[in-house]
Amino acid sequence: MFISIVIPTYNRRPILEKCLLALEKQDLIPQISGYEIVVVDDGSNDGTPLWLKSETIKFPHVRLVQQDHGGPAKARNTGVEQSRGELIVFIDSDLVVTKSFLTSHVTTLLHAWETKGDRLCFTYGSVINTSNFDNPTSEPYKLMDLSWAYFATGNVAIDKEVLEKSGLFDPSFFLYGWEDLELGERLRQMNVRLIRCPKAVGYHWHPPLSLEKIPRLISVEKERAKMGLVFYRKHPSMRVRFIIQYTFLHKILWEILTLRGLINEKTLKPLLSFLIQNGYPGIAMELLRLPLNRISVNEMYKEAEVFQMR
């Protein structure tokens, strides 16, 4: 079996290097005939393409594909179209995997294919979030790392033909968020099964919170809100409404937890600063999620009103 690992990237050069180095050190089983790493550069301006072109000896499995900036959905589609493998593995460019990563995915899939008699399934590996850039794989598994997503492209493997039958990713998701979960809804409708693969471990690097990053985090939540509505319009179900938090229950919840907005990024700033300065950026980030969730939900309702008036 030949594997294509598809990685979209945009201005992630430092952590991308760690990502690719880990993928070059895979311990393979005989069932894996080889693999390629299809890096799709989505219009980076940090020198990523030139750097990769100069490091072909260091990264022998890497094939660089370049495109104008069009978002992760378009980049992943480009990667699949350019791939040569019968199995597609999606990871993000800020994920550092273990040596048994590919073997774990393949072993689990081969067993599932044999047991079920078809290839209508995909494996979903473990993702451990970390802010340790120097040694990301030293992070222990935490309760907050548990994910209930059906199909999240941070760490999945799927048969290429099954993926192509789903229609690939919708390029309408050109901003941040939801393009992978929307594809997951279509896979679910095709009766493509999710199979947990906890031994396929990836360490997802998140830079620690700083006060300077808060405006960008707010912008990301507003992007997620816009893309969340695109998701719901394609799949107008109650399940999707709950996934994107587009319900009055969520609206009331975040109003209560933020005291109707009294707890916001500005009023939290002194506490966030204290926590960050004393080595607790993770706790600071969890507190900041309160107003960020309220911003996202309110933005969704605002966008929905504008859409209805058009």
Backbone bond lengths (Angstrom), bond angles and torsions (degrees), N, CA, C in turn:
res aa  C-N    CA-C-N  psi(-1)  N-CA   C-N-CA  omega(-1)  CA-C   N-CA-C  phi
1 M - - - 1.462 - - 1.534 109.37 -
2 F 1.327 115.36 129.07 1.465 120.67 176.75 1.523 108.36 -101.68
3 I 1.321 116.38 134.13 1.470 122.64 -173.30 1.521 110.71 -113.09
4 S 1.317 115.52 138.99 1.466 121.72 172.16 1.527 108.78 -113.96
5 I 1.312 115.84 117.77 1.465 121.51 176.07 1.522 107.06 -95.69
6 V 1.324 116.78 116.96 1.467 121.73 -176.39 1.517 109.51 -102.71
7 I 1.337 115.30 123.38 1.460 121.11 -176.90 1.525 109.93 -130.04
8 P 1.327 118.76 108.14 1.466 119.67 171.51 1.531 108.82 -79.82
9 T 1.320 116.78 144.34 1.460 118.59 179.53 1.521 110.56 -144.82
10 Y 1.312 114.62 147.03 1.466 120.84 178.31 1.526 108.19 -148.22
11 N 1.321 115.39 106.21 1.471 122.13 178.19 1.529 112.67 54.47
12 R 1.338 116.35 49.89 1.463 121.55 179.53 1.530 111.66 -124.86
13 R 1.315 118.07 28.52 1.452 121.40 -169.35 1.532 114.88 -50.47
14 P 1.353 121.13 -49.19 1.478 119.78 -176.97 1.520 114.07 -60.17
15 I 1.341 117.46 -48.96 1.460 119.26 -178.45 1.529 110.36 -77.12
16 L 1.325 118.53 -27.19 1.463 121.46 176.04 1.524 110.41 -59.89
17 E 1.308 116.82 -37.26 1.469 120.00 178.52 1.524 110.99 -60.72
18 K 1.325 117.27 -44.21 1.464 120.75 177.96 1.525 110.83 -65.08
19 C 1.319 115.44 -38.99 1.466 121.31 178.15 1.526 110.71 -59.03
20 L 1.326 116.76 -49.09 1.458 121.07 -176.53 1.521 112.13 -70.88
21 L 1.326 117.31 -37.57 1.471 120.04 178.03 1.525 110.79 -60.15
22 A 1.334 116.66 -40.85 1.464 120.42 179.21 1.529 110.84 -65.80
23 L 1.321 116.91 -39.09 1.464 120.44 -179.94 1.528 112.14 -69.79
24 E 1.317 117.58 -24.94 1.463 121.01 178.38 1.533 111.98 -77.38
25 K 1.322 117.63 -8.28 1.465 121.57 -175.52 1.528 112.14 -113.21
26 Q 1.305 116.80 38.96 1.459 120.74 -176.45 1.530 112.26 -82.18
27 D 1.321 115.53 136.70 1.464 122.07 171.86 1.525 107.98 -89.95
28 L 1.326 116.91 112.41 1.456 121.35 -172.14 1.523 112.50 -101.96
29 I 1.323 115.32 152.69 1.462 122.24 174.05 1.533 107.81 -98.90
30 P 1.359 118.34 162.32 1.466 120.83 -177.55 1.520 114.44 -57.16
31 Q 1.326 117.37 -27.48 1.475 119.78 -178.93 1.525 112.58 -67.58
32 I 1.326 117.26 -14.52 1.467 121.45 178.62 1.528 108.08 -99.14
33 S 1.322 116.17 108.97 1.468 120.29 -178.22 1.520 112.40 -77.15
34 G 1.304 117.10 -21.98 1.459 121.58 179.66 1.513 110.44 166.70
35 Y 1.304 115.25 176.21 1.468 119.34 178.99 1.520 110.78 -154.80
36 E 1.315 114.39 157.26 1.452 122.40 174.80 1.516 108.70 -127.67
37 I 1.323 115.90 154.68 1.464 121.88 177.21 1.524 106.58 -115.98
38 V 1.322 116.36 105.01 1.466 121.15 -178.46 1.529 108.19 -91.11
39 V 1.314 115.67 101.77 1.465 121.16 178.87 1.522 108.16 -92.84
40 V 1.324 115.81 116.74 1.462 120.54 179.18 1.522 108.45 -101.99
41 D 1.329 115.65 106.10 1.458 119.24 178.57 1.521 109.43 -81.53
42 D 1.335 115.11 119.15 1.464 122.20 -173.23 1.530 110.92 -93.33
43 G 1.343 115.20 52.55 1.466 119.51 176.74 1.513 114.32 77.30
44 S 1.322 117.62 33.47 1.477 120.75 179.97 1.525 110.83 -60.10
45 N 1.326 116.04 147.62 1.463 121.15 175.16 1.526 111.90 -119.62
46 D 1.346 115.42 21.76 1.460 119.93 179.66 1.529 112.37 -106.35
47 G 1.331 116.69 15.50 1.456 120.34 177.80 1.519 114.99 85.38
48 T 1.325 117.89 9.71 1.467 120.60 -177.53 1.536 112.95 -56.89
49 P 1.338 120.48 -49.34 1.478 119.37 -177.91 1.526 113.11 -60.33
50 L 1.326 117.73 -46.47 1.462 120.34 -179.55 1.524 110.99 -62.64
51 W 1.315 115.81 -40.10 1.472 120.33 178.97 1.524 110.84 -62.22
52 L 1.341 117.76 -46.17 1.456 120.79 -179.70 1.529 111.41 -63.96
53 K 1.321 116.68 -38.95 1.464 120.14 179.41 1.522 111.59 -64.67
54 S 1.329 116.55 -26.87 1.468 120.36 -179.49 1.527 112.65 -88.49
55 E 1.343 117.05 -4.57 1.469 120.97 -175.05 1.529 112.21 -119.70
56 T 1.319 116.98 34.51 1.468 119.91 -176.81 1.532 112.39 -65.18
57 I 1.322 117.17 -30.76 1.469 120.12 178.40 1.528 110.27 -70.70
58 K 1.315 115.92 -39.50 1.461 121.87 -179.14 1.524 111.91 -69.01
59 F 1.341 115.98 -32.23 1.471 121.04 -177.23 1.529 109.82 -125.18
60 P 1.333 117.93 73.85 1.476 120.91 -175.32 1.525 114.41 -66.11
61 H 1.327 118.00 -22.93 1.469 120.43 -178.49 1.530 113.25 -87.36
62 V 1.325 116.91 -8.11 1.469 120.53 -172.48 1.523 111.62 -83.13
63 R 1.333 115.15 133.63 1.464 122.52 167.84 1.522 107.58 -118.98
64 L 1.308 116.37 121.22 1.457 121.35 -178.58 1.525 110.70 -90.22
65 V 1.342 114.75 129.78 1.459 121.88 173.63 1.522 106.47 -123.01
66 Q 1.324 116.69 132.61 1.464 120.51 -178.08 1.522 111.24 -114.67
67 Q 1.339 114.94 145.30 1.460 120.58 175.33 1.523 108.33 -148.06
68 D 1.327 115.93 160.40 1.461 119.93 172.23 1.519 108.52 -66.41
69 H 1.321 116.58 155.44 1.461 120.83 -176.23 1.529 110.43 -60.75
70 G 1.334 114.94 116.57 1.462 119.53 -178.50 1.507 113.62 -138.63
71 G 1.333 117.21 3.01 1.459 120.71 178.50 1.518 112.41 97.65
72 P 1.343 115.97 163.60 1.471 120.72 -175.32 1.523 114.81 -65.84
73 A 1.346 118.05 -32.49 1.470 119.93 179.72 1.524 110.30 -62.56
74 K 1.312 116.57 -49.90 1.457 121.12 178.87 1.525 110.76 -62.91
75 A 1.346 116.96 -39.69 1.465 120.47 -179.16 1.528 111.45 -64.88
76 R 1.321 117.36 -42.06 1.467 120.02 178.74 1.533 110.82 -65.95
77 N 1.310 117.17 -40.01 1.460 119.93 176.78 1.523 110.88 -60.52
78 T 1.314 116.22 -43.31 1.462 120.91 177.77 1.517 110.44 -60.34
79 G 1.330 116.40 -42.51 1.458 120.74 179.12 1.514 112.48 -62.12
80 V 1.338 116.69 -42.33 1.472 120.83 178.92 1.521 110.03 -65.39
81 E 1.337 116.88 -43.24 1.464 120.85 -179.64 1.526 111.78 -62.45
82 Q 1.321 116.65 -32.57 1.465 121.23 -178.59 1.531 112.52 -89.96
83 S 1.324 117.68 -6.92 1.464 121.30 -174.37 1.517 112.56 -74.63
84 R 1.356 115.66 156.52 1.464 121.44 179.93 1.527 112.24 -116.91
85 G 1.314 117.92 -1.27 1.456 121.14 -175.45 1.518 113.66 -89.57
86 E 1.330 115.74 160.92 1.462 120.50 174.37 1.525 110.71 -89.43
87 L 1.324 116.04 -14.78 1.466 121.76 176.33 1.517 108.63 -119.94
88 I 1.339 116.34 130.92 1.461 121.67 178.30 1.519 109.02 -106.13
89 V 1.318 115.14 129.19 1.466 121.14 173.88 1.521 107.45 -115.49
90 F 1.326 115.93 125.51 1.461 120.54 176.78 1.523 109.41 -104.21
91 I 1.326 116.04 129.53 1.461 120.47 166.30 1.522 107.63 -138.58
92 D 1.316 115.90 163.88 1.456 121.13 175.75 1.524 109.88 -88.57
93 S 1.313 116.15 159.89 1.465 120.14 -175.59 1.525 113.25 -76.24
94 D 1.337 117.01 -2.19 1.467 120.22 176.27 1.524 110.75 -112.21
95 L 1.344 115.99 27.33 1.462 121.80 179.32 1.527 109.72 -111.35
96 V 1.337 116.26 130.02 1.463 122.32 177.47 1.523 108.09 -111.80
97 V 1.339 116.91 119.24 1.454 120.85 -172.50 1.533 111.61 -101.34
98 T 1.336 115.10 167.31 1.459 121.61 176.98 1.535 109.91 -88.02
99 K 1.333 116.75 169.89 1.461 122.02 -177.22 1.529 112.74 -65.34
100 S 1.312 116.83 -26.88 1.471 120.68 -177.94 1.527 112.56 -93.74
101 F 1.304 117.21 12.55 1.461 122.54 -173.98 1.527 112.57 -56.57
102 L 1.323 117.64 -58.86 1.462 120.72 -177.61 1.518 112.03 -65.82
103 T 1.321 116.75 -41.63 1.460 120.67 179.56 1.521 111.23 -60.68
104 S 1.314 117.50 -39.42 1.462 121.18 179.84 1.523 111.06 -64.32
105 H 1.318 116.78 -45.52 1.464 120.15 178.12 1.530 110.84 -60.78
106 V 1.329 116.15 -48.02 1.464 120.36 -175.42 1.521 111.40 -66.95
107 T 1.323 117.70 -44.19 1.465 121.13 179.74 1.527 111.03 -58.65
108 T 1.317 116.51 -44.53 1.465 121.05 -179.47 1.521 111.12 -66.95
109 L 1.325 117.16 -41.79 1.462 120.61 -179.64 1.528 111.67 -66.83
110 L 1.320 117.30 -44.63 1.464 120.05 -179.58 1.527 111.22 -59.67
111 H 1.320 115.74 -40.41 1.468 119.76 177.69 1.527 110.62 -64.50
112 A 1.323 117.10 -42.01 1.471 121.50 -179.48 1.526 110.83 -66.69
113 W 1.328 116.79 -43.14 1.461 120.28 179.55 1.529 110.86 -60.55
114 E 1.333 115.72 -42.56 1.463 120.16 -179.33 1.525 111.37 -68.83
115 T 1.327 116.01 -40.55 1.465 120.40 -178.07 1.521 111.99 -69.60
116 K 1.334 116.65 -43.69 1.468 121.10 -175.06 1.518 113.10 -86.65
117 G 1.324 116.60 -21.52 1.457 119.27 179.38 1.509 114.66 82.25
118 D 1.336 117.84 8.92 1.458 121.56 174.97 1.527 108.63 -152.25
119 R 1.316 115.60 -179.28 1.467 119.82 -178.50 1.527 112.18 -110.57
120 L 1.310 116.33 21.06 1.467 120.92 -178.63 1.530 110.87 -81.38
121 C 1.311 114.83 67.52 1.465 120.59 177.50 1.525 108.93 -161.79
122 F 1.293 116.06 166.13 1.460 121.34 173.13 1.522 108.26 -145.07
123 T 1.308 116.27 153.71 1.460 120.88 178.14 1.520 109.79 -99.70
124 Y 1.312 114.68 143.17 1.461 122.41 -179.29 1.530 107.13 -123.57
125 G 1.322 115.80 111.71 1.453 120.63 -177.22 1.518 113.60 -83.02
126 S 1.316 115.41 177.36 1.466 121.37 179.62 1.526 110.18 -84.38
127 V 1.325 116.07 140.58 1.461 121.95 175.88 1.522 108.07 -123.09
128 I 1.311 115.76 119.88 1.469 121.73 179.40 1.526 108.05 -109.70
129 N 1.313 116.46 119.22 1.458 121.16 -178.55 1.518 110.88 -80.29
130 T 1.329 115.37 137.82 1.458 120.20 -179.34 1.525 110.57 -148.21
131 S 1.313 116.28 151.37 1.464 121.37 174.21 1.528 110.40 -110.20
132 N 1.346 116.90 8.16 1.457 122.28 -178.79 1.526 109.12 -87.02
133 F 1.316 116.69 97.79 1.461 120.76 -177.37 1.528 111.54 -71.52
134 D 1.324 117.31 -39.12 1.462 121.17 -175.77 1.524 112.57 -67.97
135 N 1.341 117.07 -35.81 1.458 120.50 -178.24 1.524 109.63 -143.82
136 P 1.328 117.50 69.12 1.472 120.29 -174.01 1.518 114.14 -60.69
137 T 1.338 118.63 -31.60 1.460 120.73 -175.98 1.529 113.16 -76.56
138 S 1.331 117.21 0.36 1.464 120.14 177.35 1.520 112.44 -84.74
139 E 1.328 117.29 -7.20 1.468 121.94 -176.22 1.525 110.92 -71.82
140 P 1.324 118.46 131.35 1.469 120.48 176.16 1.530 111.19 -77.93
141 Y 1.324 115.81 159.48 1.457 120.94 175.92 1.526 109.17 -70.81
142 K 1.336 116.50 136.97 1.459 122.12 -177.69 1.530 109.23 -125.03
143 L 1.313 116.02 157.36 1.456 120.81 -179.72 1.528 110.95 -58.43
144 M 1.339 116.89 -36.56 1.460 120.63 -178.65 1.531 112.49 -69.82
145 D 1.342 117.07 -9.77 1.465 120.22 177.17 1.524 112.31 -81.24
146 L 1.310 116.86 -11.36 1.458 121.05 179.79 1.532 110.10 -66.34
147 S 1.328 116.30 132.32 1.462 120.83 -178.51 1.519 110.51 -123.80
148 W 1.336 115.98 139.19 1.467 121.48 177.13 1.522 111.58 -105.71
149 A 1.328 116.62 10.04 1.464 120.05 -179.58 1.519 110.56 -64.66
150 Y 1.330 116.66 146.83 1.462 120.45 -179.49 1.531 111.01 -82.10
151 F 1.322 116.55 -42.77 1.467 120.32 179.94 1.521 107.10 -144.14
152 A 1.325 116.50 105.26 1.466 121.26 -179.88 1.519 107.86 -123.57
153 T 1.319 116.56 126.36 1.461 120.59 -169.81 1.521 114.30 -78.09
154 G 1.314 117.77 8.43 1.458 119.30 174.82 1.510 112.33 -67.59
155 N 1.364 117.73 -22.25 1.462 119.82 -175.81 1.533 110.02 -171.85
156 V 1.337 117.28 77.02 1.465 120.98 178.99 1.526 110.59 -137.93
157 A 1.344 115.56 155.95 1.466 121.75 175.21 1.523 108.31 -133.29
158 I 1.336 116.60 136.30 1.457 120.80 -175.31 1.533 109.85 -150.76
159 D 1.321 116.26 146.59 1.459 122.00 176.11 1.533 109.50 -59.95
160 K 1.321 116.50 135.13 1.462 119.94 -174.91 1.523 112.45 -63.72
161 E 1.325 117.78 -40.62 1.460 119.71 -179.30 1.525 111.49 -64.72
162 V 1.326 117.09 -39.87 1.470 120.83 177.60 1.522 109.37 -62.90
163 L 1.318 116.20 -43.37 1.465 120.99 179.59 1.518 110.90 -61.69
164 E 1.325 116.78 -44.73 1.468 120.28 -178.92 1.528 111.33 -65.24
165 K 1.325 117.65 -35.51 1.468 120.46 177.90 1.526 112.09 -65.20
166 S 1.324 116.51 -25.81 1.471 120.38 179.49 1.523 111.88 -73.02
167 G 1.337 116.99 -19.10 1.459 120.43 -178.39 1.511 113.88 99.09
168 L 1.328 117.58 4.18 1.465 123.59 -179.55 1.535 110.87 61.13
169 F 1.314 116.52 -162.27 1.464 121.73 -175.01 1.525 110.62 -84.10
170 D 1.309 115.59 147.36 1.461 121.47 179.55 1.529 109.05 -85.58
171 P 1.345 118.28 114.57 1.468 120.65 -179.20 1.522 114.09 -67.56
172 S 1.353 117.14 -3.71 1.474 119.37 173.68 1.524 110.59 -62.21
173 F 1.330 116.19 -23.03 1.464 120.77 177.11 1.528 108.26 -85.38
174 F 1.325 115.73 78.82 1.458 120.35 -175.48 1.533 111.93 -96.66
175 L 1.343 116.60 -10.44 1.454 120.85 174.79 1.529 108.49 -103.13
176 Y 1.322 116.88 -169.46 1.460 121.24 -174.06 1.531 111.50 -75.92
177 G 1.336 116.31 128.16 1.447 120.51 165.04 1.512 118.36 105.27
178 W 1.330 115.00 145.33 1.463 128.53 164.81 1.518 116.23 79.54
179 E 1.339 119.93 -9.38 1.467 118.75 -176.89 1.523 112.31 -63.80
180 D 1.327 117.63 -31.91 1.463 119.13 179.96 1.527 111.62 -78.15
181 L 1.331 117.45 -39.36 1.459 119.42 178.35 1.526 111.64 -68.22
182 E 1.318 117.27 -30.77 1.474 119.80 176.58 1.527 110.04 -66.79
183 L 1.336 116.49 -42.40 1.455 119.33 174.45 1.526 110.07 -61.38
184 G 1.318 116.15 -36.65 1.460 120.75 177.41 1.518 112.50 -59.23
185 E 1.330 117.39 -36.48 1.464 120.30 177.29 1.523 110.86 -63.93
186 R 1.331 116.89 -39.75 1.467 119.39 178.35 1.521 111.56 -69.49
187 L 1.325 116.82 -36.69 1.466 120.29 176.46 1.530 110.50 -65.52
188 R 1.315 115.74 -38.60 1.464 119.72 177.29 1.527 110.73 -61.45
189 Q 1.335 116.39 -41.27 1.456 121.02 179.58 1.529 112.14 -67.10
190 M 1.342 116.12 -22.93 1.467 121.84 176.25 1.530 111.29 -87.54
191 N 1.342 116.21 3.97 1.470 121.96 -177.24 1.521 112.55 62.30
192 V 1.326 115.89 34.26 1.463 121.22 174.24 1.524 107.78 -85.10
193 R 1.314 116.05 120.99 1.457 121.69 -170.68 1.526 112.93 -86.13
194 L 1.306 115.13 144.65 1.465 122.20 172.70 1.525 108.93 -88.24
195 I 1.325 116.40 130.56 1.456 121.41 176.12 1.527 108.18 -124.33
196 R 1.318 116.18 118.02 1.458 120.51 179.22 1.531 110.18 -67.13
197 C 1.315 114.77 139.47 1.466 120.79 -179.42 1.534 108.03 -135.53
198 P 1.326 117.53 73.01 1.468 121.03 -173.01 1.521 114.96 -63.05
199 K 1.335 117.85 -20.39 1.466 119.61 -179.38 1.527 113.21 -79.43
200 A 1.337 116.76 -13.80 1.469 120.85 175.09 1.535 107.12 -87.20
201 V 1.317 115.63 87.15 1.461 120.99 -169.68 1.528 111.45 -97.53
202 G 1.318 115.41 134.50 1.457 121.88 172.83 1.517 109.68 -129.81
203 Y 1.320 116.12 139.27 1.461 122.17 179.97 1.524 108.77 -103.78
204 H 1.331 114.81 112.98 1.463 121.95 -173.54 1.524 109.29 -91.11
205 W 1.312 115.29 113.02 1.464 119.63 -176.56 1.519 111.59 -83.27
206 H 1.328 115.20 122.31 1.455 122.94 171.78 1.520 107.58 -116.90
207 P 1.318 119.38 121.83 1.468 118.78 176.52 1.521 109.89 -61.27
208 P 1.340 117.53 142.67 1.465 119.69 -178.97 1.527 111.75 -60.29
209 L 1.314 115.34 149.70 1.465 120.92 -178.71 1.516 111.21 -63.41
210 S 1.312 115.22 138.71 1.468 122.71 168.60 1.515 107.14 -134.87
211 L 1.314 117.19 156.21 1.460 120.57 -177.34 1.527 111.80 -61.79
212 E 1.327 116.42 -29.77 1.462 120.60 -179.18 1.528 112.13 -66.01
213 K 1.336 116.74 -21.99 1.466 120.24 -176.90 1.526 113.61 -86.58
214 I 1.324 117.36 -9.55 1.463 120.12 -175.00 1.530 113.18 -60.76
215 P 1.340 120.35 -44.64 1.481 118.31 178.07 1.524 113.03 -58.04
216 R 1.337 117.10 -38.83 1.466 119.52 178.60 1.522 110.92 -67.78
217 L 1.329 117.41 -38.23 1.457 120.26 178.38 1.524 111.27 -63.48
218 I 1.317 116.38 -36.32 1.471 120.63 176.83 1.528 109.88 -66.37
219 S 1.332 116.52 -42.16 1.466 120.48 178.22 1.528 111.01 -61.31
220 V 1.338 116.18 -39.79 1.462 120.68 179.17 1.525 110.67 -62.83
221 E 1.334 117.16 -41.45 1.470 119.82 179.08 1.519 111.41 -63.67
222 K 1.325 117.22 -35.98 1.461 120.06 177.97 1.527 110.94 -69.53
223 E 1.340 116.18 -35.44 1.457 119.71 175.22 1.528 110.25 -65.81
224 R 1.330 116.10 -44.20 1.463 120.84 178.76 1.528 110.62 -59.06
225 A 1.322 116.76 -37.87 1.465 120.50 179.37 1.522 110.69 -63.75
226 K 1.326 116.91 -45.41 1.470 120.51 179.37 1.525 110.97 -62.06
227 M 1.320 116.05 -45.08 1.461 120.00 -179.43 1.530 111.32 -71.42
228 G 1.317 116.76 -28.25 1.456 120.49 176.13 1.517 111.29 -61.81
229 L 1.319 116.70 -39.49 1.463 120.22 178.35 1.525 111.46 -69.38
230 V 1.337 117.19 -34.33 1.469 120.03 174.15 1.531 109.22 -60.84
231 F 1.326 116.20 -42.63 1.463 123.02 177.72 1.536 110.16 -58.93
232 Y 1.334 116.37 -48.72 1.464 120.48 -176.49 1.528 112.21 -67.44
233 R 1.319 117.35 -36.88 1.461 119.60 179.96 1.525 111.27 -66.27
234 K 1.317 116.76 -29.91 1.468 120.03 176.90 1.527 111.51 -78.63
235 H 1.345 115.72 -31.82 1.463 120.60 -177.19 1.538 108.58 -134.51
236 P 1.324 117.86 77.27 1.472 121.21 -174.50 1.527 113.07 -76.48
237 S 1.325 115.56 66.99 1.463 121.11 -180.00 1.527 109.80 -116.89
238 M 1.329 115.48 160.94 1.455 119.75 178.04 1.525 110.87 -65.88
239 R 1.333 117.09 -33.50 1.459 119.28 179.03 1.525 111.01 -61.27
240 V 1.329 116.41 -43.55 1.460 119.77 179.24 1.527 110.64 -67.12
241 R 1.327 116.52 -37.69 1.473 118.79 177.37 1.522 110.78 -58.89
242 F 1.334 116.70 -39.97 1.453 119.64 178.85 1.525 111.50 -71.33
243 I 1.322 116.86 -36.75 1.467 120.17 178.99 1.525 111.03 -60.20
244 I 1.336 116.25 -44.73 1.467 119.69 -176.84 1.535 112.41 -91.07
245 Q 1.336 117.70 -1.00 1.469 124.37 179.73 1.533 112.62 68.57
246 Y 1.318 116.37 33.55 1.457 121.69 179.67 1.527 109.71 -96.67
247 T 1.334 116.48 61.03 1.461 122.03 178.21 1.526 108.65 -138.45
248 F 1.334 116.02 157.49 1.459 119.33 177.33 1.522 110.69 -66.38
249 L 1.313 117.10 -27.09 1.460 120.41 176.37 1.517 110.45 -60.41
250 H 1.332 116.83 -45.87 1.463 119.81 179.05 1.529 110.67 -69.06
251 K 1.325 116.00 -37.43 1.468 119.29 179.79 1.529 110.07 -61.93
252 I 1.319 116.43 -44.71 1.475 120.86 178.85 1.521 110.52 -67.54
253 L 1.337 116.33 -41.80 1.470 121.00 -179.11 1.521 111.79 -55.89
254 W 1.340 116.88 -51.30 1.463 119.37 -176.30 1.522 112.20 -74.31
255 E 1.332 117.54 -24.62 1.464 119.31 173.12 1.527 109.71 -67.30
256 I 1.331 116.60 -41.56 1.469 120.38 179.38 1.523 111.01 -66.98
257 L 1.334 116.57 -47.87 1.465 120.60 -175.29 1.527 112.97 -68.44
258 T 1.333 116.70 -22.43 1.469 119.28 177.28 1.525 112.16 -105.07
259 L 1.349 115.70 9.95 1.472 120.70 -177.76 1.526 110.36 53.38
260 R 1.352 113.92 48.64 1.478 122.17 179.49 1.516 112.38 58.09
261 G 1.320 115.34 36.37 1.458 120.34 174.62 1.511 114.91 95.19
262 L 1.340 117.33 -3.48 1.472 118.81 177.04 1.530 110.80 -64.45
263 I 1.330 115.06 -33.31 1.469 119.66 172.75 1.525 106.77 -90.72
264 N 1.311 115.78 104.36 1.456 120.93 -178.25 1.520 110.33 -138.78
265 E 1.323 116.23 -178.55 1.461 119.74 -175.70 1.527 112.50 -62.48
266 K 1.348 116.96 -25.02 1.465 120.18 179.83 1.521 111.55 -81.79
267 T 1.336 116.84 -46.00 1.471 118.85 -178.84 1.530 111.52 -71.47
268 L 1.334 116.80 -24.94 1.467 120.47 178.28 1.529 112.79 -82.06
269 K 1.300 116.93 -13.06 1.465 120.66 -171.01 1.532 114.06 -53.15
270 P 1.339 119.92 -46.75 1.480 118.62 179.01 1.527 112.71 -60.34
271 L 1.335 116.95 -42.59 1.462 120.34 179.65 1.520 111.26 -67.57
272 L 1.325 116.47 -41.96 1.461 120.33 177.99 1.526 110.37 -61.04
273 S 1.312 115.90 -43.81 1.467 120.50 179.10 1.525 111.21 -60.70
274 F 1.325 116.37 -42.55 1.470 121.18 179.25 1.531 110.75 -62.31
275 L 1.316 116.28 -46.18 1.464 120.54 -178.50 1.529 111.36 -64.90
276 I 1.323 116.83 -42.06 1.467 120.98 -179.64 1.526 110.49 -64.32
277 Q 1.336 116.04 -45.74 1.462 120.56 -178.15 1.523 112.69 -65.72
278 N 1.324 116.54 -24.70 1.465 120.65 -178.84 1.529 113.19 -101.07
279 G 1.330 115.37 16.07 1.454 119.65 172.27 1.512 115.86 84.72
280 Y 1.335 117.81 24.56 1.460 120.56 179.51 1.533 111.37 -124.36
281 P 1.347 117.82 53.41 1.475 119.30 -179.45 1.523 112.71 -64.73
282 G 1.345 117.50 -27.97 1.464 120.58 179.15 1.513 111.93 -65.60
283 I 1.337 116.47 -43.31 1.462 120.79 177.84 1.523 109.65 -65.61
284 A 1.343 115.81 -40.31 1.459 120.45 178.24 1.531 110.56 -59.53
285 M 1.330 116.38 -41.11 1.463 120.38 -179.74 1.521 111.15 -65.47
286 E 1.322 117.35 -40.41 1.464 120.45 179.17 1.527 110.57 -63.90
287 L 1.320 118.16 -38.39 1.468 120.86 176.27 1.525 111.12 -65.50
288 L 1.329 115.18 -41.11 1.461 119.48 -179.12 1.529 111.79 -64.91
289 R 1.325 116.73 -23.90 1.465 119.93 179.85 1.534 111.89 -62.55
290 L 1.316 117.84 -25.05 1.467 120.58 178.24 1.528 111.10 -59.26
291 P 1.348 118.88 -59.90 1.478 117.82 178.39 1.525 112.82 -68.78
292 L 1.330 118.59 -28.81 1.462 119.70 179.38 1.524 110.65 -64.50
293 N 1.326 117.33 -40.80 1.462 120.67 177.83 1.527 110.87 -65.22
294 R 1.325 116.15 -40.00 1.472 119.06 178.39 1.526 110.34 -63.58
295 I 1.325 116.64 -41.69 1.461 121.03 178.34 1.526 110.43 -60.17
296 S 1.325 116.55 -45.00 1.463 121.13 -178.42 1.521 111.52 -62.82
297 V 1.324 116.95 -48.01 1.461 120.52 -178.37 1.526 111.13 -64.53
298 N 1.315 117.05 -45.27 1.468 119.90 179.56 1.525 111.61 -63.80
299 E 1.321 116.38 -37.45 1.462 120.36 179.07 1.528 110.54 -64.90
300 M 1.335 116.49 -36.27 1.455 120.03 178.75 1.529 111.33 -63.75
301 Y 1.319 115.73 -46.26 1.463 119.36 179.75 1.527 111.21 -65.64
302 K 1.317 116.86 -36.36 1.458 120.66 177.82 1.526 110.59 -65.45
303 E 1.337 115.89 -45.60 1.467 120.38 179.27 1.529 110.94 -63.74
304 A 1.329 116.93 -38.04 1.456 120.65 -179.55 1.522 110.74 -64.07
305 E 1.321 117.65 -38.47 1.467 121.45 178.37 1.515 110.47 -64.86
306 V 1.329 116.99 -42.48 1.475 121.07 179.07 1.511 109.99 -63.14
307 F 1.338 116.95 -41.99 1.462 121.30 -179.60 1.518 111.33 -62.56
308 Q 1.338 117.01 -41.08 1.465 121.65 -178.28 1.525 111.57 -68.52
309 M 1.342 117.02 -26.30 1.463 120.46 -179.02 1.521 111.94 -81.86
310 R 1.355 116.82 -12.89 1.473 118.77 -178.04 1.531 111.02 -74.32
